[in-house]
Amino acid sequence: MNNFIGPIISIFCIGACYLIGSFPSGYIAGKRFAGIDLRKVGSGSTGATNVLRHVGKGPALIVFIIDVGKGALAVLLARSLALGEELQVAAGLASLVGHIWPIWLNWKGGKAVATGLGMLLGLSWPVGLASLGIFLTTFALSRIVSLSSISAAVCLPLLILMSFKGSAVNPTFFLVGFFAMVLILWRHRSNIQRLIKGTEPKVGQSE
């Protein structure tokens, strides 16, 4: 019986975490506070940065906190169900996928940075805080959100390796870091092109 229940719980958890990740916080903020569809303005993302540019600071902060919470909640849900590390990672990734490709918004969501941070905080808070530190440092120097996000993503696999401090590296954790890096870079491909051209706007500048 337990051999049957275990996979059912795992499948339920992964599905629930996808739905948690797909909660359209940015879209709701755009509609509620500005009467706009964020998918049709600015970068087209429903993430906190697009909310900041087109809705305001308060709603952007709320969306950021919710999106971070989605990633962390997914990992904590899997942990509360006594699922192993691999399934905790899968739960975090499911929330990430849900945030990027939400079923409620015709598969068009955010760029995974805040939800990815939440996932990292749930899996390993030191790595999550280190990633946040890199983001904030880069942002303080550049005032460019996309560059800050890209910098944190590129450093993520190295941060994960450093977190093991000479002990055996958990390959699942490293692979999820590498996958998250690739996913975030791919979602920021248009930003990377603008950064190369020198046309990526800073916070406070119009797109």
Backbone hydrogen bonds in HBPLUS format (Angstrom, degrees):
<---DONOR---> <-ACCEPTOR-->    atom                        ^
c    i                          cat <-CA-CA->   ^        H-A-AA   ^      H-
h    n   atom  resd res      DA  || num        DHA   H-A  angle D-A-AA Bond
n    s   type  num  typ     dist DA aas  dist angle  dist       angle   num
A0004-PHE N   A0001-MET O   2.98 MM   3  5.19 138.9  2.15 101.5 113.5     1
A0005-ILE N   A0001-MET O   2.96 MM   4  6.29 155.8  2.02 152.4 159.7     2
A0006-GLY N   A0002-ASN O   3.01 MM   4  5.98 168.9  2.03 153.1 154.9     3
A0009-ILE N   A0005-ILE O   2.91 MM   4  6.18 160.9  1.95 163.3 168.2     4
A0010-SER N   A0006-GLY O   3.02 MM   4  6.29 159.8  2.06 152.9 158.9     5
A0011-ILE N   A0007-PRO O   2.91 MM   4  6.09 163.7  1.94 151.3 154.9     6
A0012-PHE N   A0008-ILE O   2.91 MM   4  6.08 161.8  1.94 149.3 155.0     7
A0013-CYS N   A0009-ILE O   2.86 MM   4  6.03 158.3  1.91 148.6 154.7     8
A0014-ILE N   A0010-SER O   2.98 MM   4  6.23 166.1  2.00 153.6 156.4     9
A0015-GLY N   A0011-ILE O   2.99 MM   4  6.16 165.1  2.01 150.9 155.3    10
A0016-ALA N   A0012-PHE O   2.85 MM   4  6.02 158.3  1.89 149.9 156.5    11
A0017-CYS N   A0013-CYS O   2.85 MM   4  6.05 152.9  1.92 150.2 157.8    12
A0018-TYR N   A0014-ILE O   2.99 MM   4  6.27 146.7  2.11 144.1 152.7    13
A0019-LEU N   A0015-GLY O   3.12 MM   4  6.44 158.4  2.17 146.2 151.4    14
A0020-ILE N   A0016-ALA O   2.86 MM   4  6.16 148.0  1.96 144.3 154.1    15
A0021-GLY N   A0017-CYS O   2.95 MM   4  6.12 163.9  1.98 145.8 149.5    16
A0022-SER N   A0018-TYR O   2.92 MM   4  6.14 138.6  2.10 142.3 154.4    17
A0023-PHE N   A0020-ILE O   3.25 MM   3  5.57 165.6  2.27 109.4 113.4    18
A0025-SER N   A0023-PHE O   2.92 MM   2  5.86 136.5  2.11 109.6  96.5    19
A0028-ILE N   A0024-PRO O   2.96 MM   4  6.14 165.0  1.98 157.5 161.8    20
A0029-ALA N   A0025-SER O   2.95 MM   4  6.18 156.3  2.00 146.6 153.4    21
A0030-GLY N   A0026-GLY O   2.93 MM   4  6.18 158.0  1.98 151.1 156.6    22
A0031-LYS N   A0027-TYR O   3.02 MM   4  6.30 160.6  2.06 151.7 156.4    23
A0032-ARG N   A0028-ILE O   2.75 MM   4  5.83 164.5  1.77 154.3 159.6    24
A0033-PHE N   A0029-ALA O   2.91 MM   4  5.70 168.8  1.92 147.3 151.1    25
A0034-ALA N   A0030-GLY O   3.08 MM   4  5.33 142.6  2.23 125.3 134.9    26
A0035-GLY N   A0030-GLY O   2.86 MM   5  6.02 107.7  2.40 141.2 155.1    27
A0036-ILE N   A0030-GLY O   3.06 MM   6  5.26 166.8  2.08 120.6 120.0    28
A0035-GLY N   A0031-LYS O   3.21 MM   4  4.19 133.6  2.44 100.4 108.7    29
A0040-LYS N   A0037-ASP O   2.86 MM   3  5.68 167.7  1.87 129.2 133.2    30
A0041-VAL N   A0038-LEU O   3.34 MM   3  5.29 172.4  2.35 104.7 106.8    31
A0044-GLY N   A0041-VAL O   2.96 MM   3  5.44 145.0  2.08 145.1 140.9    32
A0046-THR N   A0109-GLY O   3.30 MM  63  5.20 153.1  2.37  98.7 105.0    33
A0051-VAL N   A0047-GLY O   3.17 MM   4  6.45 151.7  2.25 146.6 155.1    34
A0052-LEU N   A0048-ALA O   2.80 MM   4  6.04 152.7  1.87 147.9 155.2    35
A0053-ARG N   A0049-THR O   3.06 MM   4  6.38 156.0  2.12 147.1 152.5    36
A0054-HIS N   A0050-ASN O   3.10 MM   4  6.16 150.6  2.19 143.5 150.5    37
A0055-VAL N   A0051-VAL O   2.69 MM   4  5.06 142.0  1.83 147.5 150.9    38
A0056-GLY N   A0051-VAL O   3.04 MM   5  6.41 155.3  2.10 142.0 148.9    39
A0060-ALA N   A0056-GLY O   3.11 MM   4  6.12 150.2  2.20 140.0 149.1    40
A0061-LEU N   A0057-LYS O   2.92 MM   4  6.15 155.0  1.98 154.7 160.4    41
A0062-ILE N   A0058-GLY O   3.08 MM   4  6.40 160.4  2.12 153.7 159.2    42
A0063-VAL N   A0059-PRO O   2.89 MM   4  6.11 163.4  1.92 151.8 156.2    43
A0064-PHE N   A0060-ALA O   2.87 MM   4  6.05 158.3  1.91 147.8 154.1    44
A0065-ILE N   A0061-LEU O   3.00 MM   4  6.22 164.6  2.02 151.9 154.9    45
A0066-ILE N   A0062-ILE O   2.98 MM   4  6.21 163.7  2.01 151.9 156.7    46
A0067-ASP N   A0063-VAL O   2.84 MM   4  5.99 163.9  1.87 153.6 158.3    47
A0068-VAL N   A0064-PHE O   2.93 MM   4  6.13 157.5  1.98 151.0 156.9    48
A0069-GLY N   A0065-ILE O   2.92 MM   4  6.08 157.9  1.97 144.6 151.5    49
A0070-LYS N   A0066-ILE O   2.91 MM   4  6.23 138.6  2.08 145.4 156.6    50
A0072-ALA N   A0068-VAL O   3.16 MM   4  6.47 167.6  2.18 155.9 159.4    51
A0073-LEU N   A0069-GLY O   2.77 MM   4  5.72 162.7  1.80 149.5 155.2    52
A0074-ALA N   A0070-LYS O   3.16 MM   4  6.25 153.7  2.23 141.6 147.6    53
A0076-LEU N   A0072-ALA O   2.99 MM   4  6.23 165.8  2.01 156.0 160.4    54
A0077-LEU N   A0073-LEU O   2.80 MM   4  5.91 147.7  1.90 148.3 156.6    55
A0078-ALA N   A0074-ALA O   3.18 MM   4  6.47 163.1  2.21 147.7 151.0    56
A0079-ARG N   A0075-VAL O   2.98 MM   4  6.25 155.1  2.04 147.5 155.2    57
A0080-SER N   A0076-LEU O   2.83 MM   4  5.96 151.7  1.91 143.2 150.8    58
A0081-LEU N   A0077-LEU O   3.14 MM   4  6.39 133.7  2.36 141.6 153.1    59
A0081-LEU N   A0078-ALA O   3.26 MM   3  5.22 134.9  2.47  93.3 105.3    60
A0083-LEU N   A0078-ALA O   3.10 MM   5  5.54 163.2  2.13 160.2 157.7    61
A0082-ALA N   A0079-ARG O   2.94 MM   3  5.05 156.1  1.99 110.3 113.6    62
A0088-GLN N   A0084-GLY O   2.94 MM   4  6.24 144.0  2.08 148.5 160.0    63
A0089-VAL N   A0085-GLU O   2.92 MM   4  6.19 155.5  1.98 151.4 157.1    64
A0090-ALA N   A0086-GLU O   2.94 MM   4  6.24 153.8  2.01 139.6 147.5    65
A0091-ALA N   A0087-LEU O   2.84 MM   4  5.98 148.0  1.94 138.9 147.2    66
A0092-GLY N   A0088-GLN O   3.03 MM   4  6.32 155.8  2.09 144.5 150.4    67
A0093-LEU N   A0089-VAL O   2.91 MM   4  6.23 160.0  1.95 153.1 158.7    68
A0094-ALA N   A0090-ALA O   2.86 MM   4  6.05 146.6  1.97 142.0 151.5    69
A0095-SER N   A0091-ALA O   3.12 MM   4  6.46 151.4  2.20 145.9 152.2    70
A0096-LEU N   A0092-GLY O   3.07 MM   4  6.37 148.0  2.18 142.1 151.5    71
A0097-VAL N   A0093-LEU O   2.84 MM   4  6.14 159.6  1.88 154.1 158.6    72
A0098-GLY N   A0094-ALA O   2.89 MM   4  6.09 155.8  1.95 144.3 151.5    73
A0099-HIS N   A0095-SER O   2.95 MM   4  6.14 147.5  2.05 141.4 149.4    74
A0100-ILE N   A0096-LEU O   3.09 MM   4  6.38 156.4  2.15 148.8 154.6    75
A0101-TRP N   A0097-VAL O   2.77 MM   4  5.79 166.9  1.78 156.3 160.8    76
A0110-GLY N   A0099-HIS O   3.10 MM  11  5.96 149.7  2.20 138.9 139.1    77
A0109-GLY N   A0100-ILE O   2.97 MM   9  4.63 134.7  2.18 150.2 138.1    78
A0105-LEU N   A0102-PRO O   3.26 MM   3  5.60 150.4  2.36 107.5 115.0    79
A0107-TRP N   A0102-PRO O   2.97 MM   5  4.77 145.0  2.09 161.8 155.6    80
A0108-LYS N   A0105-LEU O   3.26 MM   3  5.69 150.0  2.35 110.2 117.5    81
A0116-GLY N   A0112-ALA O   2.79 MM   4  5.51 142.9  1.93 131.9 143.1    82
A0117-LEU N   A0113-VAL O   2.91 MM   4  6.17 148.0  2.01 145.0 153.6    83
A0118-GLY N   A0114-ALA O   3.01 MM   4  6.36 155.7  2.07 147.1 153.3    84
A0119-MET N   A0115-THR O   2.94 MM   4  6.23 153.8  2.01 145.9 153.0    85
A0120-LEU N   A0116-GLY O   2.99 MM   4  6.25 158.7  2.04 148.2 153.3    86
A0121-LEU N   A0117-LEU O   2.90 MM   4  6.17 158.7  1.95 152.7 158.6    87
A0122-GLY N   A0118-GLY O   2.98 MM   4  6.20 148.6  2.09 144.9 153.2    88
A0123-LEU N   A0119-MET O   2.94 MM   4  6.21 151.8  2.02 148.3 156.3    89
A0124-SER N   A0120-LEU O   2.71 MM   4  5.65 170.8  1.72 157.6 160.9    90
A0127-VAL N   A0124-SER O   3.07 MM   3  5.54 120.6  2.44 112.0 125.4    91
A0128-GLY N   A0124-SER O   3.04 MM   4  6.33 161.0  2.07 154.0 160.2    92
A0129-LEU N   A0125-TRP O   2.84 MM   4  5.99 162.2  1.87 154.3 157.8    93
A0130-ALA N   A0126-PRO O   2.94 MM   4  6.08 152.8  2.02 141.7 149.6    94
A0131-SER N   A0127-VAL O   2.94 MM   4  6.15 157.4  1.99 149.5 155.1    95
A0132-LEU N   A0128-GLY O   2.99 MM   4  6.24 156.1  2.05 144.5 151.4    96
A0133-GLY N   A0129-LEU O   2.85 MM   4  6.08 148.3  1.95 143.2 152.3    97
A0134-ILE N   A0130-ALA O   3.03 MM   4  6.36 152.4  2.10 147.2 153.4    98
A0135-PHE N   A0131-SER O   2.98 MM   4  6.28 159.8  2.03 149.2 155.0    99
A0136-LEU N   A0132-LEU O   2.88 MM   4  6.12 168.2  1.89 154.8 157.2   100
A0137-THR N   A0133-GLY O   2.92 MM   4  6.03 158.8  1.97 146.9 153.0   101
A0138-THR N   A0134-ILE O   3.00 MM   4  6.08 168.2  2.01 150.0 153.4   102
A0139-PHE N   A0135-PHE O   2.88 MM   4  6.05 156.6  1.94 149.5 157.0   103
A0140-ALA N   A0136-LEU O   2.87 MM   4  6.00 154.2  1.93 144.5 151.2   104
A0141-LEU N   A0137-THR O   3.18 MM   4  6.43 144.9  2.31 142.6 151.1   105
A0142-SER N   A0138-THR O   2.89 MM   4  6.01 147.9  1.99 148.0 157.4   106
A0143-ARG N   A0139-PHE O   2.66 MM   4  4.70 150.0  1.75 129.1 139.1   107
A0203-VAL N   A0143-ARG O   2.84 MM  60  5.79 156.3  1.89 164.0 172.1   108
A0148-SER N   A0144-ILE O   3.17 MM   4  6.36 155.2  2.23 146.2 153.3   109
A0149-SER N   A0145-VAL O   2.87 MM   4  6.15 156.3  1.93 155.0 161.6   110
A0150-ILE N   A0146-SER O   2.88 MM   4  6.08 163.0  1.91 153.2 157.7   111
A0151-SER N   A0147-LEU O   2.91 MM   4  6.02 157.7  1.96 145.1 151.3   112
A0152-ALA N   A0148-SER O   3.10 MM   4  6.29 161.9  2.14 146.0 150.2   113
A0153-ALA N   A0149-SER O   2.98 MM   4  6.18 154.9  2.04 145.8 153.3   114
A0154-VAL N   A0150-ILE O   2.92 MM   4  6.10 162.7  1.95 154.1 157.9   115
A0155-CYS N   A0151-SER O   3.17 MM   4  6.31 150.6  2.26 144.0 151.3   116
A0156-LEU N   A0153-ALA O   3.15 MM   3  5.15 147.4  2.26  99.5 109.2   117
A0159-LEU N   A0155-CYS O   2.95 MM   4  6.18 157.0  2.00 157.2 164.8   118
A0160-ILE N   A0156-LEU O   2.97 MM   4  6.24 154.7  2.03 157.9 164.7   119
A0161-LEU N   A0157-PRO O   3.03 MM   4  6.31 158.9  2.08 146.7 152.2   120
A0162-MET N   A0158-LEU O   2.91 MM   4  6.14 160.6  1.95 152.3 157.5   121
A0163-SER N   A0159-LEU O   3.01 MM   4  6.15 135.5  2.22 138.1 149.4   122
A0163-SER N   A0160-ILE O   3.16 MM   3  5.10 128.6  2.43  93.3 106.9   123
A0164-PHE N   A0161-LEU O   3.31 MM   3  5.83 156.6  2.37 110.3 116.2   124
A0165-LYS N   A0162-MET O   3.22 MM   3  5.60 153.8  2.30 110.0 117.1   125
A0167-SER N   A0164-PHE O   2.92 MM   3  5.30 165.1  1.94 126.1 127.4   126
A0174-PHE N   A0170-ASN O   3.07 MM   4  6.36 161.9  2.10 157.0 162.6   127
A0175-LEU N   A0171-PRO O   2.88 MM   4  5.99 161.3  1.91 147.3 152.5   128
A0176-VAL N   A0172-THR O   2.96 MM   4  6.19 153.0  2.04 147.0 154.2   129
A0177-GLY N   A0173-PHE O   3.10 MM   4  6.31 150.2  2.19 142.0 149.8   130
A0178-PHE N   A0174-PHE O   2.93 MM   4  6.27 155.5  1.99 150.1 157.0   131
A0179-PHE N   A0175-LEU O   2.79 MM   4  5.97 159.7  1.83 148.4 154.4   132
A0180-ALA N   A0176-VAL O   2.83 MM   4  5.93 158.6  1.87 143.0 149.2   133
A0181-MET N   A0177-GLY O   2.96 MM   4  6.13 152.8  2.03 142.4 149.8   134
A0182-VAL N   A0178-PHE O   3.01 MM   4  6.31 165.2  2.03 152.0 154.8   135
A0183-LEU N   A0179-PHE O   2.87 MM   4  6.08 161.5  1.91 151.9 157.6   136
A0184-ILE N   A0180-ALA O   2.93 MM   4  6.07 163.2  1.96 150.2 154.1   137
A0185-LEU N   A0181-MET O   2.93 MM   4  6.13 162.9  1.96 153.4 158.5   138
A0186-TRP N   A0182-VAL O   2.89 MM   4  6.04 157.3  1.94 147.5 154.1   139
A0187-ARG N   A0183-LEU O   2.96 MM   4  6.19 154.2  2.03 145.6 152.6   140
A0188-HIS N   A0184-ILE O   3.03 MM   4  6.20 128.2  2.31 137.3 150.6   141
A0188-HIS N   A0185-LEU O   3.13 MM   3  5.03 134.3  2.34  93.2 106.2   142
A0189-ARG N   A0186-TRP O   3.26 MM   3  5.15 158.2  2.31 110.0 108.5   143
A0191-ASN N   A0188-HIS O   3.02 MM   3  5.07 114.9  2.45  97.6 114.0   144
A0192-ILE N   A0188-HIS O   2.86 MM   4  6.16 152.9  1.93 156.8 165.2   145
A0193-GLN N   A0189-ARG O   3.16 MM   4  6.40 152.2  2.24 140.1 146.5   146
A0194-ARG N   A0190-SER O   3.11 MM   4  6.43 154.7  2.18 143.7 150.0   147
A0195-LEU N   A0191-ASN O   2.80 MM   4  6.07 150.5  1.88 149.3 158.5   148
A0196-ILE N   A0192-ILE O   2.99 MM   4  6.22 156.3  2.04 148.4 153.8   149
A0197-LYS N   A0193-GLN O   3.09 MM   4  6.36 148.7  2.20 140.2 148.8   150
A0198-GLY N   A0194-ARG O   2.82 MM   4  5.89 117.8  2.21 136.9 153.4   151
A0199-THR N   A0194-ARG O   2.85 MM   5  5.01 152.2  1.92 147.8 148.3   152
A0198-GLY N   A0195-LEU O   3.16 MM   3  4.92 140.3  2.32  91.2 102.8   153
A0205-GLN N   A0202-LYS O   2.98 MM   3  5.49 163.1  2.01 134.8 137.5   154
